[in-house]
Amino acid sequence: MAQLSFDPREITGNFSVPGEFTACETINTGHINSTYKVTFNEGGAVRNYLLQRVNTYVFKDPDKLMSNITAVTSFLRKKIAEAGGDPERETLTFLPAREGGYYHTAADGGCWRMCNFVSDTFCTDYIDRPETFMNAGWAFGNFQMLLGDFPIDTLYETIPDFHDTGKRYAALEEAVARDAKGRAAGVKAEIEYALSGGEFATKLTDLIKSGGLPLRVTHNDTKLNNILFDRKTGKGICVIDLDTIMPGLSLYDFGDAVRYGANTAVEDERDLSKVTLSLPLYEAYARGYLSACGDALTPAEKELLPFSCKIMAYEVGIRFLTDYLNGDVYFKTSYPDHNLVRCRDQLALVRDIDTKMGEMERVTRSIDR
């Protein structure tokens, strides 16, 4: 307790929590918010909750942030209950603050929130077997299916143009032209390949504008570790880390999940011969995802699932390259060319996806029969 930089008893006292505070434990996961497990004694029963300090440097408007999150989780609770599920385990539930709303502003300006702690679950950063990735696909697909009729126009766009690949492309062009750190000459091959993607960079946003793709509730950070898996069954039961929820495309979530999870190498692998897209893992994720929400997607969305993996890898790759040229001002780095290594990894993945696109399309059609 002495090592904490805040008084958890005082902070949790600002939320409507029954019982008496007994303990606080730091959870060392996540790169943006600070997270703690807090324990209360409620008439002899032990109750656990998650306490988070929100990073308001990243999320500058807590009102809009929590408005999105609580609207979506309230909607999910109703849908889960109607389907005979357990809302206490299958979605997050945020506690009201005593001052109103769903967050508390501390004396030092810190923004705090509390939600339920889902017991008997685990998170993982690694895919030990295809079934794990299939369960992840089901979890994110079910999340999409349950929110299929959510009133999308009530959500705020908390990070404008987050997945506008065309604007990411324009930012790269600007970074190349400015060459703030004199790095462009050393990465001519990467720049040339990255700029060759202009012909497909706006494909998805153009379809949004033409009405060819529907806006949906999207998670926008569909990494494996944003799912709680049941310890007994291994099934993905609860989608977490909801800060980036906003209107978007189902394809953003699908493509980003596959880009991250089906890459046979780590995201900063120097040996590019190790960077490939695993077709068995692609098939596993697509099978789980479509089994949960296939009926809710339009034919155009399903047809573009393989392409979404390519454009998301490309988008992330050019973002790393842009940041490298700008002097590493956005992404955290561990060594001088970290962003360049990440960029090369993602662009290598784009190249590999290109060679496998036909097979990915065949696999997707075979699943969606």
KOLSE-872223 format. One line per 2 residues: number of its first residue (from 1); for each residue x, y, z of N, C-alpha, C. Coordinates in steps of 0.02 Angstrom, whole numbers, plus 50000, padded with zeros to 5 digits. Layout:
REM residues N
NUM) X Y Z X Y Z X Y Z  ...
REM end
This chain:
REM residues 369
1) 50041 49940 50000 50000 50000 50000 50043 50063 50000  50100 50060 50037 50143 50119 50043 50174 50138 49977
3) 50180 50090 49931 50213 50104 49868 50167 50140 49818  50103 50142 49833 50056 50175 49789 50063 50251 49794
5) 50053 50285 49739 50058 50358 49738 49992 50392 49753  49942 50353 49773 49876 50380 49788 49846 50338 49845
7) 49793 50363 49873 49758 50328 49927 49698 50292 49897  49701 50226 49887 49646 50190 49854 49581 50192 49895
9) 49589 50195 49961 49529 50200 50003 49491 50265 49989  49530 50319 49981 49499 50385 49968 49468 50387 49898
11) 49504 50360 49849 49479 50361 49780 49416 50319 49773  49418 50258 49799 49360 50213 49792 49301 50239 49832
13) 49314 50279 49883 49260 50307 49923 49217 50356 49884  49239 50375 49825 49200 50420 49783 49155 50384 49734
15) 49150 50317 49741 49105 50277 49699 49055 50241 49743  48999 50224 49712 48945 50190 49749 48962 50115 49754
17) 49006 50099 49801 49027 50030 49812 49005 50007 49881  48965 49955 49885 48946 49930 49951 49004 49894 49984
19) 49005 49894 50050 49056 49858 50086 49115 49901 50106  49166 49868 50134 49224 49903 50161 49287 49886 50121
21) 49325 49937 50102 49387 49928 50065 49436 49888 50107  49470 49838 50076 49519 49798 50113 49587 49794 50080
23) 49591 49800 50013 49657 49790 49981 49658 49820 49911  49720 49834 49887 49730 49860 49820 49793 49827 49791
25) 49787 49803 49730 49842 49768 49696 49852 49797 49626  49914 49814 49609 49929 49841 49543 49925 49787 49491
27) 49894 49802 49434 49891 49757 49377 49936 49786 49322  49990 49751 49307 50040 49777 49261 50026 49756 49189
29) 49969 49775 49164 49953 49764 49094 49927 49829 49065  49930 49834 48999 49907 49894 48966 49962 49947 48964
31) 49960 49988 48913 50012 50038 48902 49988 50110 48910  49924 50119 48924 49897 50187 48925 49870 50205 48994
33) 49823 50167 49019 49794 50182 49084 49829 50143 49140  49823 50167 49202 49850 50131 49260 49792 50092 49292
35) 49802 50027 49303 49748 49983 49324 49764 49948 49390  49713 49941 49432 49722 49910 49498 49662 49865 49512
37) 49675 49812 49549 49621 49769 49574 49609 49788 49647  49549 49808 49662 49532 49828 49731 49482 49779 49760
39) 49490 49765 49824 49449 49714 49857 49408 49746 49913  49345 49725 49917 49299 49750 49969 49269 49690 50006
41) 49254 49702 50069 49218 49654 50110 49145 49676 50114  49100 49637 50086 49029 49654 50087 48992 49603 50130
43) 48986 49618 50193 48951 49573 50238 48983 49504 50243  49049 49502 50240 49084 49438 50243 49103 49409 50176
45) 49073 49435 50124 49089 49411 50056 49143 49456 50025  49190 49424 49991 49244 49461 49958 49221 49481 49888
47) 49226 49546 49873 49207 49572 49807 49267 49609 49777  49282 49594 49715 49337 49627 49681 49312 49673 49626
49) 49348 49728 49616 49331 49776 49564 49396 49798 49529  49388 49827 49470 49445 49858 49437 49441 49934 49448
51) 49496 49963 49467 49503 50035 49474 49554 50058 49423  49536 50109 49384 49582 50134 49333 49590 50209 49337
53) 49652 50231 49328 49665 50302 49316 49672 50311 49241  49627 50351 49213 49625 50361 49140 49680 50410 49120
55) 49715 50392 49067 49766 50436 49040 49733 50492 49000  49724 50549 49030 49689 50604 48997 49733 50642 48947
57) 49797 50624 48944 49839 50651 48889 49818 50619 48823  49801 50554 48827 49778 50518 48767 49703 50529 48757
59) 49664 50522 48810 49591 50530 48807 49573 50596 48841  49570 50648 48801 49566 50716 48828 49496 50736 48851
61) 49445 50698 48830 49376 50716 48848 49343 50657 48885  49352 50653 48951 49323 50596 48988 49248 50591 48982
63) 49213 50647 48973 49140 50644 48966 49120 50604 48904  49151 50620 48848 49135 50583 48787 49159 50511 48791
65) 49217 50502 48819 49245 50434 48827 49197 50390 48866  49176 50413 48925 49133 50372 48967 49062 50369 48940
67) 49040 50420 48904 48974 50417 48873 48971 50359 48823  49023 50353 48781 49026 50298 48733 49027 50230 48769
69) 49070 50224 48818 49080 50160 48851 49017 50138 48889  48987 50182 48927 48929 50163 48966 48868 50151 48923
71) 48862 50188 48867 48806 50175 48821 48812 50106 48791  48872 50088 48770 48883 50023 48739 48876 49966 48789
73) 48905 49973 48848 48901 49919 48897 48830 49910 48924  48792 49964 48931 48722 49958 48952 48682 49921 48899
75) 48695 49937 48836 48661 49904 48781 48679 49829 48781  48743 49814 48791 48765 49745 48792 48733 49706 48849
77) 48728 49736 48908 48698 49702 48964 48627 49679 48948  48589 49723 48916 48520 49707 48898 48518 49650 48848
79) 48561 49654 48796 48562 49602 48745 48583 49534 48774  48633 49536 48816 48659 49473 48846 48605 49442 48890
81) 48571 49482 48929 48518 49456 48972 48461 49426 48930  48443 49461 48876 48390 49436 48833 48407 49369 48801
83) 48472 49358 48790 48495 49296 48759 48507 49240 48811  48493 49256 48874 48502 49206 48927 48573 49201 48953
85) 48615 49252 48938 48683 49251 48962 48691 49284 49030  48753 49294 49050 48768 49322 49115 48801 49390 49105
87) 48764 49445 49112 48793 49512 49101 48850 49528 49148  48852 49497 49207 48905 49511 49255 48973 49484 49231
89) 48971 49433 49188 49033 49404 49163 49046 49420 49089  48995 49438 49053 49003 49444 48981 49010 49515 48956
91) 49009 49564 49001 49025 49632 48982 49048 49669 49045  49078 49726 49035 49099 49767 49092 49040 49810 49116
93) 49040 49824 49181 48989 49866 49211 49024 49920 49252  49014 49982 49234 49048 50037 49269 49005 50065 49325
95) 49037 50082 49380 49002 50105 49439 48993 50181 49436  48935 50205 49457 48925 50278 49458 48968 50311 49512
97) 48991 50371 49495 49029 50410 49544 48980 50451 49587  48999 50465 49648 48954 50501 49693 48940 50572 49670
99) 48985 50600 49632 48975 50669 49607 48934 50671 49543  48912 50611 49519 48874 50606 49457 48918 50581 49401
101) 48888 50549 49352 48927 50521 49297 48963 50457 49317  49012 50438 49277 49046 50374 49288 49121 50381 49295
103) 49143 50440 49316 49213 50447 49334 49220 50500 49389  49274 50495 49425 49288 50541 49480 49352 50580 49465
105) 49350 50646 49473 49409 50687 49465 49439 50701 49534  49500 50676 49544 49534 50684 49608 49562 50754 49617
107) 49586 50769 49676 49612 50835 49691 49671 50854 49647  49710 50803 49626 49768 50817 49584 49750 50817 49509
109) 49685 50814 49494 49662 50814 49425 49657 50745 49393  49676 50694 49430 49672 50626 49403 49601 50604 49390
111) 49591 50568 49335 49525 50544 49315 49521 50470 49330  49475 50451 49374 49469 50382 49397 49401 50352 49380
113) 49400 50286 49369 49338 50250 49357 49343 50181 49387  49286 50150 49399 49283 50083 49428 49233 50040 49389
115) 49250 49975 49383 49203 49929 49351 49210 49860 49384  49166 49815 49364 49166 49747 49392 49231 49711 49373
117) 49251 49665 49415 49308 49621 49402 49280 49553 49385  49295 49528 49325 49268 49464 49302 49315 49408 49326
119) 49292 49369 49373 49334 49317 49403 49338 49255 49360  49386 49213 49375 49396 49148 49341 49405 49157 49266
121) 49442 49209 49248 49459 49221 49178 49533 49234 49172  49558 49234 49110 49628 49251 49098 49634 49289 49032
123) 49687 49328 49028 49706 49361 48965 49770 49329 48939  49782 49334 48875 49844 49308 48848 49868 49352 48791
125) 49934 49354 48782 49965 49390 48727 49985 49343 48671  49978 49278 48683 50006 49229 48636 49952 49178 48615
127) 49957 49156 48555 49911 49106 48528 49946 49038 48534  49924 48998 48582 49955 48933 48593 49930 48881 48543
129) 49872 48892 48515 49843 48845 48467 49789 48882 48427  49773 48858 48367 49723 48892 48326 49656 48900 48361
131) 49638 48854 48405 49573 48858 48439 49568 48921 48481  49625 48942 48510 49625 49004 48550 49607 49063 48506
133) 49636 49065 48446 49622 49121 48400 49551 49116 48373  49526 49055 48364 49456 49047 48343 49409 49073 48398
135) 49425 49059 48461 49385 49085 48516 49387 49161 48520  49446 49189 48504 49452 49262 48501 49408 49290 48446
137) 49409 49257 48388 49368 49279 48332 49294 49277 48350  49274 49224 48386 49204 49220 48407 49187 49277 48454
139) 49231 49292 48501 49218 49345 48550 49208 49412 48517  49253 49430 48471 49245 49495 48437 49187 49493 48388
141) 49174 49436 48358 49116 49430 48314 49051 49436 48352  49048 49405 48411 48989 49410 48453 48978 49482 48476
143) 49032 49516 48493 49030 49586 48512 48998 49627 48455  49019 49613 48394 48992 49648 48336 48918 49631 48325
145) 48901 49567 48332 48832 49545 48322 48785 49576 48373  48804 49576 48436 48761 49604 48488 48748 49678 48479
147) 48797 49713 48449 48791 49785 48440 48765 49804 48371  48739 49754 48334 48718 49765 48265 48664 49818 48257
149) 48620 49825 48306 48567 49875 48301 48577 49932 48351  48637 49941 48375 48651 49998 48419 48644 50063 48379
151) 48614 50115 48408 48606 50179 48372 48674 50214 48363  48705 50202 48307 48774 50224 48295 48782 50299 48299
153) 48730 50336 48282 48736 50409 48281 48739 50439 48351  48731 50398 48403 48737 50423 48472 48808 50419 48499
155) 48854 50388 48461 48923 50382 48484 48965 50441 48461  49013 50460 48503 49061 50511 48485 49121 50479 48449
157) 49150 50516 48403 49213 50495 48372 49269 50522 48415  49293 50481 48462 49340 50505 48512 49410 50517 48484
159) 49428 50482 48430 49492 50493 48396 49476 50503 48322  49467 50565 48300 49446 50578 48231 49495 50548 48180
161) 49465 50518 48128 49503 50491 48071 49553 50437 48091  49537 50400 48143 49584 50351 48170 49605 50300 48117
163) 49558 50275 48078 49575 50226 48027 49562 50253 47956  49572 50318 47947 49569 50346 47880 49638 50337 47848
165) 49645 50281 47812 49711 50264 47785 49735 50316 47734  49688 50347 47699 49707 50400 47653 49741 50458 47688
167) 49716 50476 47747 49747 50531 47784 49813 50509 47815  49818 50446 47833 49882 50420 47856 49934 50422 47799
169) 49911 50408 47739 49954 50412 47680 49978 50484 47669  49932 50531 47674 49950 50602 47665 50000 50624 47718
171) 49991 50598 47780 50038 50615 47834 50108 50588 47818  50111 50530 47787 50176 50502 47767 50208 50546 47713
173) 50169 50566 47663 50196 50610 47611 50225 50674 47641  50189 50701 47690 50212 50763 47722 50276 50750 47761
175) 50281 50693 47795 50341 50676 47833 50401 50666 47787  50389 50635 47730 50443 50626 47682 50468 50693 47657
177) 50422 50736 47640 50441 50802 47613 50478 50844 47665  50456 50840 47728 50487 50881 47780 50553 50850 47803
179) 50556 50784 47807 50617 50748 47827 50649 50782 47888  50611 50787 47942 50630 50826 48000 50697 50804 48031
181) 50713 50740 48028 50774 50715 48060 50826 50691 48010  50815 50706 47946 50864 50686 47895 50870 50611 47886
183) 50815 50575 47896 50816 50502 47892 50792 50473 47825  50762 50515 47784 50730 50490 47723 50779 50456 47676
185) 50839 50482 47670 50888 50454 47623 50906 50383 47640  50902 50365 47703 50920 50297 47723 50864 50246 47718
187) 50804 50269 47701 50747 50223 47697 50709 50232 47631  50747 50242 47577 50715 50255 47512 50672 50196 47490
189) 50695 50135 47502 50657 50076 47480 50590 50071 47517  50592 50084 47582 50531 50081 47622 50482 50136 47600
191) 50508 50196 47588 50466 50251 47567 50434 50235 47499  50474 50210 47453 50447 50195 47386 50392 50143 47389
193) 50403 50090 47428 50351 50039 47433 50289 50066 47469  50299 50103 47522 50243 50130 47560 50201 50176 47516
195) 50233 50218 47478 50196 50265 47435 50163 50232 47376  50184 50170 47360 50151 50134 47305 50081 50111 47325
197) 50064 50116 47390 49998 50094 47413 49943 50146 47404  49959 50202 47373 49908 50253 47364 49848 50231 47325
199) 49856 50180 47283 49801 50157 47241 49747 50121 47281  49764 50094 47340 49712 50060 47380 49701 50091 47448
201) 49740 50143 47465 49736 50172 47532 49666 50198 47549  49631 50224 47500 49565 50254 47514 49506 50208 47496
203) 49521 50145 47483 49468 50100 47460 49410 50095 47510  49425 50086 47574 49372 50077 47623 49336 50143 47638
205) 49373 50197 47644 49341 50261 47658 49299 50284 47598  49320 50268 47538 49279 50284 47479 49213 50245 47481
207) 49216 50183 47504 49155 50143 47509 49108 50169 47563  49137 50196 47617 49094 50227 47668 49057 50286 47637
209) 49093 50328 47601 49062 50388 47571 49009 50371 47520  49019 50316 47483 48971 50297 47431 48913 50256 47458
211) 48915 50238 47522 48862 50197 47551 48873 50123 47541  48931 50104 47517 48944 50034 47503 48961 49993 47565
213) 48978 50026 47620 48992 49992 47683 48958 50028 47740  48928 49992 47787 48892 50024 47843 48939 50041 47901
215) 48928 50096 47933 48962 50111 47995 48933 50069 48051  48977 50044 48094 48955 50003 48150 48993 50026 48213
217) 48973 49997 48270 49011 50007 48331 49075 49966 48324  49133 49999 48329 49195 49962 48322 49238 49971 48384
219) 49277 49920 48399 49319 49919 48459 49384 49957 48446  49414 49945 48388 49474 49981 48364 49539 49962 48400
221) 49538 49909 48440 49601 49884 48469 49591 49809 48483  49581 49771 48429 49559 49701 48436 49618 49653 48444
223) 49663 49670 48489 49718 49624 48505 49692 49568 48550  49728 49513 48549 49708 49454 48587 49700 49469 48661
225) 49743 49513 48688 49741 49526 48760 49685 49573 48781  49641 49590 48735 49581 49629 48752 49519 49585 48756
227) 49530 49521 48768 49476 49473 48779 49489 49437 48845  49437 49429 48884 49440 49386 48943 49416 49316 48923
229) 49459 49265 48934 49442 49196 48918 49423 49160 48982  49371 49119 48978 49350 49080 49036 49402 49027 49052
231) 49422 49023 49116 49474 48976 49136 49454 48903 49126  49391 48887 49132 49369 48818 49126 49359 48797 49054
233) 49328 48839 49014 49310 48820 48945 49358 48846 48892  49396 48898 48908 49440 48929 48858 49403 48975 48811
235) 49338 48981 48820 49298 49023 48775 49308 49097 48790  49311 49138 48738 49314 49210 48748 49246 49236 48770
237) 49242 49264 48830 49176 49281 48857 49164 49356 48864  49218 49396 48867 49207 49467 48880 49260 49509 48844
239) 49238 49557 48805 49282 49604 48771 49295 49663 48818  49359 49680 48827 49378 49733 48874 49416 49788 48838
241) 49441 49836 48876 49480 49893 48850 49439 49930 48797  49386 49963 48820 49336 49992 48776 49347 50066 48760
243) 49405 50092 48776 49417 50164 48768 49413 50188 48696  49428 50145 48649 49429 50167 48578 49365 50149 48541
245) 49312 50132 48578 49248 50120 48545 49223 50183 48511  49203 50177 48449 49175 50233 48412 49147 50207 48346
247) 49114 50249 48307 49089 50226 48242 49147 50208 48196  49139 50155 48158 49191 50133 48112 49167 50076 48069
249) 49214 50038 48042 49197 49980 48000 49214 49915 48036  49171 49865 48027 49186 49799 48054 49253 49775 48026
251) 49270 49796 47966 49332 49775 47934 49394 49800 47971  49389 49857 48003 49446 49882 48042 49462 49833 48097
253) 49411 49811 48133 49421 49766 48190 49446 49698 48167  49415 49671 48114 49436 49605 48090 49507 49608 48064
255) 49522 49656 48022 49588 49660 47991 49643 49671 48042  49630 49712 48092 49682 49726 48142 49694 49666 48186
257) 49642 49629 48201 49650 49568 48241 49694 49517 48205  49681 49507 48141 49719 49459 48102 49790 49484 48091
259) 49797 49548 48075 49864 49578 48065 49909 49564 48125  49881 49570 48184 49920 49562 48245 49926 49488 48264
261) 49871 49452 48262 49871 49384 48289 49896 49330 48243  49888 49339 48177 49908 49286 48130 49977 49298 48100
263) 50011 49351 48122 50080 49363 48101 50124 49311 48137  50165 49275 48099 50206 49222 48128 50266 49250 48166
265) 50276 49315 48163 50332 49346 48198 50306 49399 48247  50349 49420 48293 50332 49475 48337 50332 49539 48297
267) 50302 49592 48326 50290 49653 48288 50355 49693 48274  50409 49675 48307 50472 49709 48294 50527 49659 48278
269) 50512 49611 48235 50559 49560 48214 50606 49588 48160  50671 49582 48172 50720 49606 48123 50729 49559 48064
271) 50721 49494 48077 50728 49445 48023 50663 49439 47985  50658 49474 47929 50594 49478 47892 50575 49412 47860
273) 50621 49364 47857 50603 49299 47830 50554 49262 47877  50551 49285 47939 50504 49254 47987 50434 49284 47984
275) 50427 49339 47946 50363 49375 47945 50319 49349 47890  50267 49312 47909 50218 49287 47862 50149 49288 47895
277) 50098 49283 47854 50030 49275 47880 50014 49200 47882  49997 49176 47941 49980 49105 47949 49910 49093 47922
279) 49905 49055 47868 49839 49039 47841 49796 48998 47889  49825 48949 47925 49784 48913 47974 49755 48959 48028
281) 49796 49009 48050 49769 49055 48100 49717 49102 48069  49728 49123 48007 49677 49164 47974 49611 49125 47971
283) 49615 49063 47950 49554 49022 47945 49521 49013 48013  49561 49002 48064 49532 48992 48131 49496 49055 48154
285) 49527 49113 48145 49495 49175 48168 49432 49189 48127  49437 49182 48061 49379 49195 48018 49322 49148 48034
287) 49338 49086 48049 49286 49037 48066 49250 49058 48130  49288 49076 48181 49257 49097 48243 49217 49161 48235
289) 49246 49209 48200 49214 49274 48190 49148 49267 48151  49150 49231 48095 49090 49225 48053 49037 49181 48086
291) 49058 49133 48127 49008 49092 48162 48966 49134 48210  48996 49189 48234 48960 49232 48282 48921 49287 48247
293) 48949 49317 48194 48916 49376 48166 48907 49374 48091  48919 49317 48061 48914 49312 47988 48847 49335 47960
295) 48793 49318 47995 48727 49337 47971 48714 49412 47977  48752 49446 48020 48741 49517 48030 48781 49561 47981
297) 48828 49531 47946 48870 49569 47899 48840 49571 47830  48855 49623 47794 48832 49628 47724 48878 49586 47680
299) 48855 49568 47620 48899 49532 47573 48964 49569 47559  48960 49636 47554 49020 49675 47540 49070 49670 47598
301) 49045 49671 47659 49090 49665 47717 49126 49598 47716  49088 49545 47703 49119 49478 47703 49169 49470 47646
303) 49153 49498 47589 49198 49493 47532 49265 49528 47545  49263 49582 47585 49323 49622 47597 49362 49601 47659
305) 49342 49548 47693 49378 49527 47752 49452 49514 47738  49470 49476 47685 49542 49467 47672 49578 49532 47658
307) 49548 49575 47618 49579 49640 47603 49590 49681 47665  49545 49676 47713 49551 49716 47774 49616 49700 47811
309) 49639 49638 47807 49702 49619 47839 49760 49655 47806  49758 49660 47741 49811 49695 47704 49812 49769 47720
311) 49754 49801 47717 49754 49874 47726 49770 49893 47799  49752 49851 47846 49769 49867 47915 49843 49859 47928
313) 49874 49807 47900 49946 49800 47906 49982 49858 47871  49956 49878 47814 49985 49935 47777 49978 49999 47817
315) 49919 50011 47845 49908 50072 47883 49955 50077 47943  49961 50022 47980 50006 50022 48038 50078 50031 48015
317) 50096 49999 47960 50164 50006 47935 50182 50077 47916  50137 50112 47882 50154 50181 47862 50151 50228 47921
319) 50112 50211 47972 50114 50251 48033 50181 50246 48068  50208 50185 48072 50275 50176 48101 50327 50214 48060
321) 50322 50210 47994 50371 50245 47951 50365 50320 47959  50304 50345 47962 50293 50417 47972 50324 50440 48038
323) 50314 50401 48090 50341 50420 48155 50417 50417 48155  50445 50368 48121 50518 50364 48116 50546 50426 48082
325) 50515 50447 48027 50538 50506 47990 50530 50569 48032  50478 50570 48074 50465 50630 48115 50507 50632 48179
327) 50544 50579 48192 50587 50579 48251 50558 50542 48310  50514 50493 48297 50487 50450 48350 50451 50490 48404
329) 50402 50527 48382 50366 50572 48428 50299 50543 48452  50276 50490 48422 50210 50463 48440 50216 50396 48476
331) 50247 50347 48444 50252 50280 48474 50312 50276 48521  50303 50240 48576 50359 50228 48621 50409 50182 48587
333) 50473 50197 48593 50525 50157 48563 50576 50135 48615  50610 50079 48602 50660 50053 48648 50731 50060 48622
335) 50738 50078 48558 50804 50087 48529 50796 50132 48467  50850 50160 48441 50845 50214 48391 50805 50197 48328
337) 50810 50136 48302 50773 50120 48240 50714 50074 48253  50687 50077 48314 50631 50033 48332 50571 50042 48285
339) 50553 50104 48271 50496 50116 48227 50510 50092 48156  50572 50097 48134 50590 50073 48067 50585 49997 48064
341) 50607 49963 48117 50601 49890 48120 50527 49870 48118  50486 49904 48156 50414 49891 48156 50384 49903 48087
343) 50403 49957 48056 50378 49973 47989 50395 49917 47940  50458 49896 47940 50479 49843 47893 50441 49779 47905
345) 50427 49764 47968 50389 49704 47986 50318 49707 47955  50285 49763 47963 50216 49770 47937 50215 49770 47861
347) 50262 49803 47829 50263 49805 47756 50280 49737 47728  50322 49699 47763 50336 49630 47742 50273 49588 47748
349) 50233 49601 47799 50170 49565 47807 50122 49582 47750  50121 49645 47729 50078 49666 47673 50098 49626 47610
351) 50163 49621 47597 50187 49584 47539 50165 49511 47542  50170 49481 47601 50151 49411 47608 50076 49402 47599
353) 50037 49447 47627 49965 49443 47619 49946 49447 47545  49980 49489 47508 49967 49495 47436 49974 49427 47401
355) 50025 49389 47421 50036 49324 47388 49984 49273 47409  49950 49285 47465 49902 49236 47491 49830 49260 47485
357) 49819 49316 47453 49752 49345 47451 49702 49298 47419  49720 49265 47365 49674 49219 47333 49653 49162 47378
359) 49701 49135 47416 49685 49080 47462 49643 49105 47520  49657 49165 47544 49617 49194 47599 49545 49204 47576
361) 49536 49226 47515 49469 49235 47488 49433 49168 47481  49470 49116 47459 49439 49050 47452 49418 49024 47521
363) 49462 49031 47570 49447 49008 47637 49385 49043 47665  49382 49109 47655 49325 49148 47681 49260 49125 47649
365) 49261 49113 47584 49199 49090 47549 49179 49021 47574  49228 48978 47587 49212 48910 47610 49180 48911 47679
367) 49201 48958 47721 49172 48963 47787 49101 48992 47783  49090 49039 47738 49027 49075 47734 48980 49044 47685
369) 48973 48979 47685 48927 48946 47639 48857 48942 47669
REM end
